[in-house]
Amino acid sequence: MTSTLIGSGRQPRYTIGSVNTAEFFIAAAGAGMFTLMIGIDNWNVVVGILIGGVLASPFAAYVCGKVNSKTVGIVIITLSLRNIISAF
């Protein structure tokens, strides 16, 4: 979604923020259902992931604000291609 929005001419900061906000709500709903279905026996893993996300988010926003929009697009496309290739 991010590469499509950036490719259509939207600002990278706005696009990345919007997509990450949507992903947050999707992840929160998934985590809620996961917790309801199997419980929270491994709560220490969940807390570790949450702390890591909280610490990484401001850094990611800062980097996206400083980097050229074309560079952001190239990085997103490169990572997407790597994921597609590794899937095969």
N, C-alpha and C positions, 0 to 999 in steps of 0.2 A: 504494500500500500504506500509506503513512504516513497519508494522510487517513482511510482506512478504520479503521485502528487507533486513531487519535485520536478519531474519531467514535464508536467503540464504548466509549469511556470510559477508555482507557489514558492513562498519564501521557506528556506530550509528550517529556520527556527520555529516558525509557526507550524509547519508540517510535522516535524519531529515531535513537537509538544502535543499536537492534536492526536497523532497516532499513539504516542506513549500513554496519553490519558485514556484513550479507548482501550488499549491493551491492559491498563491497570484494572479497569472495571471488569474486563473479561477474565483476567487472572484472579481477581478477588472472588468472582462468582464460581470459578473452577475450584479455587482453594476451599471455599465454603462447602461446596458439594463433596469434595474430597474428604474434608474433615467430618462431615455428617455421615458419610458412607463407611469410612474405615476407622474413624477416631483419630486422636492426635497422640499416639504413643511415642512418636519420634519428634517431640516438640522442640528439642534442641537443634535439630536440622532446620526446622522451619524458622526458628529465631535467627539462626545463622544466615539463612538466605535473606530474610527481611533486613537484617543489619547491613549485609553486603549491598543490597539494592538501595537502601537509604544513603549509604556512603558513596556509592557510585553515581547516583543521579545528578547531584550538583556538579560533579566533575564532567560528566557527559554534556550537560547543558552549557557549561563554560567552554568546552572544546568546540561544540557545535556553533557557538556564537563567534568564535575566533577564526574558524576555518572557512575558506572560500566555498561557496555553494557548489561549484563544479567538483571540487575535491570531495565534498560530502556525497555527491551523487556517484562519483567513481568508486568510492569506498563501499557504498551500499550495493552497487552492481557487482563489484568484485566479490564481496562476501556472499551475495545471493548465488552467483555462479559457482563459488566453491561449495556451497551447500548442495546445489543441484548435482555437481560432479561427485561429491562424496556419497550422495544417496544411491548412486549406481555403482 
